[in-house]
Amino acid sequence: MDFEEAKLNPSAVFDRPADVVAEAGLSREQKLAVLRQWEYDAREMEVAEEENMRGGANRVKLADVLAALDEVDPNRGGGDASPTKQGGE
């Protein structure tokens, strides 16, 4: 498993966010980095879909990514509510 590739494009390395959580070869910080990128990607896809640009049929749901993030970091306090669609402030 190539961490650098996973960090840049999580869906190229993992089938679903839960696979990141289960990956024994990654540290907690590495898992968070991969999942945060996946969260950003999922939010970008939601924005694109709102603008009538369709994503791939097998894309990951934002809720699945957020659940994986909560599993790795239960105290992150992120939820899925955010001031911007991409999760930033």
GIDAUR-V382538 format. One record per residue. RES is the residue in three letters. SS is DSSP state (H for helix, E for strand, C for the rest). PHI is phi in radians with two decimals (* if undefined). PSI is psi as a letter, one per 20 degrees, with the letter a starting at -180 (* if undefined). Layout:
BEGIN
RES & SS & PHI & PSI
RES & SS & PHI & PSI
END
This chain:
BEGIN
MET & C & * & p
ASP & C & -1.69 & o
PHE & H & -1.06 & g
GLU & H & -1.07 & g
GLU & H & -1.16 & g
ALA & H & -1.08 & h
LYS & H & -1.19 & h
LEU & H & -1.42 & h
ASN & C & -2.56 & m
PRO & H & -0.94 & h
SER & H & -1.24 & i
ALA & H & -1.39 & h
VAL & H & -1.91 & h
PHE & C & -2.08 & q
ASP & C & -1.38 & h
ARG & C & -2.65 & q
PRO & H & -1.01 & h
ALA & H & -1.07 & h
ASP & H & -1.18 & h
VAL & H & -1.15 & g
VAL & H & -1.02 & g
ALA & H & -1.40 & i
GLU & C & -1.21 & o
ALA & C & -1.23 & h
GLY & C & -1.42 & i
LEU & C & -1.94 & q
SER & C & -1.32 & r
ARG & H & -1.00 & g
GLU & H & -1.13 & h
GLN & H & -1.17 & g
LYS & H & -1.04 & g
LEU & H & -1.10 & g
ALA & H & -1.09 & g
VAL & H & -1.13 & g
LEU & H & -1.17 & h
ARG & H & -1.13 & h
GLN & H & -1.13 & g
TRP & H & -1.13 & h
GLU & H & -1.08 & g
TYR & H & -1.03 & g
ASP & H & -1.05 & g
ALA & H & -1.13 & h
ARG & H & -1.14 & h
GLU & H & -1.07 & g
MET & H & -1.12 & h
GLU & H & -1.11 & g
VAL & H & -1.09 & g
ALA & H & -1.07 & g
GLU & H & -1.16 & h
GLU & H & -1.12 & h
GLU & C & -1.69 & k
ASN & C & 1.10 & k
MET & C & -1.89 & o
ARG & C & -1.48 & q
GLY & C & -1.61 & a
GLY & C & -1.19 & q
ALA & C & -1.19 & h
ASN & C & -1.85 & k
ARG & C & -1.28 & q
VAL & C & -1.49 & q
LYS & C & -1.39 & q
LEU & H & -0.99 & h
ALA & H & -1.05 & h
ASP & H & -1.19 & h
VAL & H & -1.16 & g
LEU & H & -1.11 & h
ALA & H & -1.13 & g
ALA & H & -1.15 & g
LEU & H & -1.06 & g
ASP & H & -1.12 & h
GLU & H & -1.23 & h
VAL & H & -1.32 & h
ASP & C & -2.37 & n
PRO & C & -1.09 & i
ASN & C & -1.74 & j
ARG & C & -1.16 & h
GLY & C & 1.15 & j
GLY & C & -1.35 & g
GLY & C & 0.98 & a
ASP & C & -1.95 & j
ALA & C & -1.52 & p
SER & C & -2.67 & q
PRO & C & -1.16 & h
THR & C & -2.15 & r
LYS & C & -1.14 & h
GLN & C & -1.53 & j
GLY & C & 1.61 & i
GLY & C & -1.53 & r
GLU & C & -1.75 & *
END
